[in-house]
Amino acid sequence: MLPLGMYIIKVKGKAKIPDYIQLRDDSFVLVAYFRADRPLKNMEKYGFGGKEQHLAKIIEGLPFGKLQKLSL
């Protein structure tokens, strides 16, 4: 189950550092941190079981550096 408030941000990598996705709770505590270019696996441990494709679409259209409220 998802926490009440979840936020997502796409962080732009530089040089050899890849782009990353951060998921944060309503207190802005880091909940998940994963590469943007990798398939979403084991997302049930973050409360996103069965929502991987929907989350992948959100990540694809997400601008870099803009914190957004996540609603699935």
GIZI-V735299 format. One record per residue. N is the residue number from 1. RES is the residue in one small letter. PSI is psi in whole degrees, 0 to 359 (* if undefined). Layout:
((N:RES:PSI) (N:RES:PSI))
This chain:
((1:m:138) (2:l:145) (3:p:163) (4:l:311) (5:g:120) (6:m:142) (7:y:151) (8:i:143) (9:i:140) (10:k:124) (11:v:125) (12:k:127) (13:g:166) (14:k:142) (15:a:246) (16:k:357) (17:i:122) (18:p:169) (19:d:144) (20:y:158) (21:i:134) (22:q:134) (23:l:129) (24:r:150) (25:d:185) (26:d:345) (27:s:8) (28:f:26) (29:v:135) (30:l:122) (31:v:319) (32:a:150) (33:y:115) (34:f:161) (35:r:140) (36:a:336) (37:d:1) (38:r:148) (39:p:147) (40:l:113) (41:k:153) (42:n:36) (43:m:347) (44:e:334) (45:k:344) (46:y:1) (47:g:17) (48:f:24) (49:g:127) (50:g:0) (51:k:17) (52:e:317) (53:q:320) (54:h:317) (55:l:321) (56:a:321) (57:k:321) (58:i:315) (59:i:320) (60:e:320) (61:g:2) (62:l:128) (63:p:154) (64:f:138) (65:g:6) (66:k:114) (67:l:127) (68:q:147) (69:k:134) (70:l:124) (71:s:120) (72:l:*))
